[in-house]
């Protein structure tokens, strides 16, 4: 019995990725639309207007998410999800250019989504003590530094830059796995900070334990929904990390 595995070069994972991308574009857009609708129905709180920085940051993150999905759909059109062997050299070059550009758009959107959550905490706990506000400022700074670091890493991933989409050029490229780890681990740490940041404030509220747990659950769920599209996009990128597929 042969130990080799026969490869079907006509296999196409593109349709499944296309469905995932469409879902990733629609659901967060609906959530953001409902958020803005609900803001118009609620009374203003203190000195905050109905729509504040957290809402506009969420809207910007949603628009960036749609741009990322549109780029992904274009990548499906030119061969994403298919074996490299059946994709033309011209489409492969276009794909690699789009993938490189998508890193900038995607990471910017991720950072904006984190900022939206932090602005929301500033609105929700506007009467919080100075220590809590400083903690928010620190996480904002970490988020900005993470974005600057990952964008610079992507820019200088290959020398010259054109080698990203033309591997035949002389030069060098950094290990993409190291780049992913350098991006993913700090991003995850910042996410953990954002998730646990409001917990002490909620626990100090004068309400029964059940309501406190529900309040924490609502905050966690809200951030999860905002970050859900990011997780889906990471899933798509892991699928494309298989070297035999685009």
Buried (B, 14 or more C-beta within 10 A) or exposed (E): EEEEEEEEEEEBBBEEBBEBBEBBBEBBBEBBEEBBEEBEEEEEEEEBEBBBBBBBBBBBBBBBBBBBBEBBBBBBEBBBBBBBEEBEEEBBEBBBBBBBBBBBBBBBBBBBBBBBBBBBBBBBBEEBEEEBBEBBEEBBEBBEEBBEBBBEBBEEBBBEBEBBBBEEBEEEEBEEEEBBEBBEEBBEEBBEBBBEBBBEBBEEEEEEEEEBEEBBEEBBEBBEBBBBBBEBBBEBBEBBEEEEBB
